[in-house]
Amino acid sequence: MFVDAALVALVLMVGLAGSLGAYRLLSLKALAQEREQLNAMGQRVAGTFEHRLMRIVEALQAAGRMLSAQPELTHEQFMRYGSGLVADASLLALLEWQPIVPHEQLAEFERRAAREQPGYRVLEPGRPGGDLVAAQAREFHLPVHYSWPEDDAAIGVDMAFDPRRMRSKLLARDAGFPMASEVFPVIRRGPPADIRSGIAVSAPVYRTPRPPSPEARRRELRGFLAGVVELPTLMAEVVRLADASGLDVFVFDQQEANKLIYASRTGEPSGSNERDLTLSVDAGGRPWQLLLRPRPGALGAEADRTPLAVLVAGSLATLLVALAVARSVIVRRRLERTEAVLAEDRQHLSNVIDGTAAGTWDWHLDSDRLVVNERWAQMLGYTRAELEPVTGKTWEGLCHAGDLVEAKESLKRHFGGQEERYAAEFRMRHADGHWVWVQSSGRVFERSADGRPLRLAGTHLDISHRKAHERRLHDDARALEAANRQLRDLAIQDALTGAFNRRHFDAVCLAALDDARHGRGVGLCMLDVDHFKAYNDRYGHQAGDAVLRAFVLTLKNGLMRSTDAVFRLGGEEFGVIFSAPSAAAARQFVGRLSAAVHELALPHEDSPHRIVTASFGLAWWGAPTPQLTPEAMYATADEALYAAKRAGRDQIVTRCFLVGDGEVAVPGGT
């Protein structure tokens, strides 16, 4: 007070000169005061938003742990929990129990639920704004089993119908604590009503209290205790505080590409305003951004007039300086409170880093100095002292050469402004020699006047377990694909000879006919091993199987085009589908097959020829019509085959047609 009085006396003595000095001083302080005042009000508004959301998270976390310790949950018990919890966390519009139900257990689940809640069914929205329909088949369902209150609640609605709604729940499952969702229309049943937007905070409930690892949590998950809070209710107190301070408030979901989810006045904030205050809040495992915009005249109106009054009226210098001193005291006190809040925020950030086991880094690009915390070094098997001095070269030396190029490209894109944040995944060498998968993210927070990046900071997370799981999934998928290919081959191939089987005959016939209608002649040759029963009786069935395999190999070797195919149609009966431009070419092709069989010279003492021979029936069409079917082709070639056998075997009998399925035959075709 003495110093303030001396200052007032000095102002009185210097007169107009002092008034001018006071004017300049107050003008500068007014600008600083406006920003400090806005920061103080903004911290209060953001703190209120965070506090209201964290109350919901903490209440659901406690309730989720209580349910994890309880093996069964009845409708009566949930109603008792729900009424108490909703009363304590008054922001909640709904409290829902959503159990995990594998698809194969869905019917049994519906029967058990209907005993408590008659008419209970698991449903999902058929289309936006449409009626609810029976839930589709999926790996698991997440129906709303119980709800408090029950009026118009989404009882039976399967929340697994929407992958976006499931995103925060799956994160909560793996993390082991409640997670807030993005903004969705709140689902209610009953008569149509105004659709309200809200968020769901989902707390995982396990069969055992707090499983130690993500894998165990996935295995032990029973379901989710979900609290639904409507945005107008969540924001009511925040808007009241902002409105009392003359501020408009806009809330963005940073995890959804800075999507605007709430505005205290209609419309999105247009353009940028140098008076805007942007604050980030991390609550419920989700990053939010609050933009506070002062309304015209909300800040600094009196401060703007006071310096002018000092300049004009030197006689009021003492009063103005006293006011400035008083306001300085107020500002100082506000600064002290702000510092306390900032200290609390720093502690909160430290707790988050400890809780997520994140390594932090701060890269001074000009000096190439890299400031890391102890966790950054520990995940690589070192202490920070062992790595000192840490530079960008240290990181490059530890990074896998195959991943370093992509990581540097990501840095380059961020430095150039193409990407808002730097993000990369790469391997780093552990002290004992193995590789550790690291997820690195960060951003530039200091640039030179010409836009050159000066400092980049971010975090490292060990994602080795996730990468190992992804690798196992990839290997399983490849093995399944190989097995499927093998099954497809087995479905169309004869196991003994490797030729196509009768089941695949029609498909190949149809493809060959389609080609033939575009200008290619098509032929079907059927052949039967002569005196094969006698061969089996003398030489045995194993020798007979060897003959069949030799026949198929010989037929395959004689094929001319990739579209030609060999089939085993019966015991010792085979078919060959092939393309031939003319009847003569078709006969020559079959003649070569018969000659190749003779060249095998397989001994057969019970055959008149003393070797294994075959009878051939050929059917060829020069320009088949759409009425020609695989059945008609088979019947024509089969008739020719039996004609060859009646003619004494080891014969080739042909049936050749110019068009259609036999309407006009080539003269001398038999």
GIGIPE-V334740 format. One record per backbone hydrogen bond with DSSP energy under -0.5 kcal/mol. NH is the residue of the N-H (numbers start at 1). CO is the residue of the C=O. Records with the same first field share a line. If there is no record, write none. Layout:
# GIGIPE-V334740
NH=CO ; CO
This chain:
# GIGIPE-V334740
5=1
6=2
7=3
8=4
9=5
10=6
11=7
12=8
13=9
14=10
15=11
17=14
19=15
20=16
21=17
22=18
23=19
24=20
25=21
26=22
27=23
28=24
29=25
30=26
31=27
32=28
33=29
34=30
35=31
36=32
37=33
38=34
39=35
40=36
41=37
42=38
43=39
44=40
45=41
46=42
47=43
48=44
49=45
50=46
51=47
52=48
53=49
54=50
55=51
56=52
57=53
58=54
59=55
60=56
61=57
62=58
63=59
64=60
65=61
66=62
67=63
68=64
69=65
70=67
71=69
78=74
79=75
80=76
81=77
82=78
83=79
84=80
85=81
86=82
87=83
88=84
89=85
90=88
92=89
93=228
94=228
95=148
96=226
97=146
98=96 ; 224
99=97 ; 143
100=222
101=141
103=139
105=102
106=103
109=105
110=106
111=107
112=108
113=109
114=110
115=111 ; 112
116=112 ; 113
117=113
120=117
123=121 ; 156
124=133
126=131
130=127
133=124
135=122
141=101
144=157
145=97 ; 143
146=97
148=95
153=150
155=153
156=144
157=154
158=123
159=142 ; 157
161=158
162=159
163=161
165=162
166=162
167=163
168=164
169=165
170=166
171=167
172=168
173=169
174=170
175=171
176=172
179=202
180=284
181=200
184=198
186=196
189=152
196=194
198=184
199=229
201=227
202=179 ; 200
203=201 ; 225
204=202
205=223
207=220
217=213
218=214
219=215
220=216
221=217
222=205
223=205
224=98
225=203
226=96 ; 224
227=201
228=94 ; 226
229=199 ; 227
231=197
234=230
235=231
236=232 ; 233
239=235
240=236
241=237
242=238
243=239
244=240
245=241
246=243
247=242
248=293
250=291
251=262
252=289
253=259
254=252 ; 287
255=287
256=253
257=254
258=253
259=253
261=251
262=251
264=249
276=273
277=292
279=277 ; 290
281=288
283=281 ; 286
286=283
288=281
289=252
290=279
291=250 ; 289
292=277 ; 290
293=248 ; 291
294=292
295=246
298=295
304=300
305=301
306=302
307=303
308=304
309=305
310=306
311=307
312=308
313=309
314=312
316=313
317=314
320=316
321=317
322=318
323=319
324=320
325=321
326=322
327=323
328=324
329=325
330=326
331=327
332=328
333=329
334=330
335=331
336=332
337=333
338=334
339=335
340=336
341=337
342=338
343=339
344=340
345=341
346=342
347=343
348=344
349=345
350=346
351=347
352=348
353=349
354=350
355=351
356=352
357=353 ; 354
358=353
359=460
361=458
362=371
363=456
364=362 ; 369
365=363 ; 454
366=454
368=364
369=364
370=390
371=362 ; 369
372=370
373=360
377=373
378=374
379=375
380=377
381=378
382=377
387=383 ; 384
388=384
392=368
395=391
396=392
397=393
398=394
399=395
400=427
403=400
404=400
405=401
407=403
408=404
409=405
410=406
411=407
412=408
413=409
414=410
415=411
416=412
417=414
418=413
419=413
422=442
424=440
426=438
428=436
429=398
430=434
431=380
433=430
436=428
438=426
439=461
440=424 ; 438
441=459
442=422
443=457
445=455
446=455
448=452
451=448
454=446
455=446
456=363
457=443
458=361
459=441
460=359
461=439
463=437 ; 461
464=437
467=463
468=464
469=465
470=466
471=467
472=468
473=469
474=470
475=471
476=472
477=473
478=474
479=475
480=476
481=477
482=478
483=479
484=480
485=481
486=482
487=483
488=484
489=485
490=486
491=487
492=488 ; 489
493=489
494=499
498=494
500=566
501=492
504=501
505=502
506=502
508=504
509=505
510=506
511=507
512=508
513=509
514=510
515=511
516=512
517=513
518=515
519=516
520=515
522=621
523=578
524=619
525=576
526=617
527=574
528=615
529=572
530=613
532=529
535=531
536=532
537=533
538=534
539=535
540=536
544=540
545=541
546=542
547=543
548=544
549=545
550=546
551=547
552=548
553=549
554=550
555=551
556=552
557=553
558=554
559=556
564=561
565=577
567=575
568=500
569=567 ; 573
570=573
574=527
575=567
576=525
577=565
578=523
580=521
586=582
587=583
588=584
589=585
590=586
591=587
592=588
593=589
594=590
595=591
596=592
597=593
598=594
599=595
600=596 ; 597
601=597 ; 598
603=601
604=610
607=604
610=607
612=602
615=528
616=651
617=526
618=653
619=524
620=655
621=522
622=657
623=658
628=625
633=629
634=630
635=631
636=632
637=633
638=634
639=635
640=636
641=637
642=638
643=639
644=640
645=641
646=642
647=643
648=645
649=644
653=616
655=618
657=620
658=664
659=664
660=623
662=659
663=659
664=659
666=656
669=666
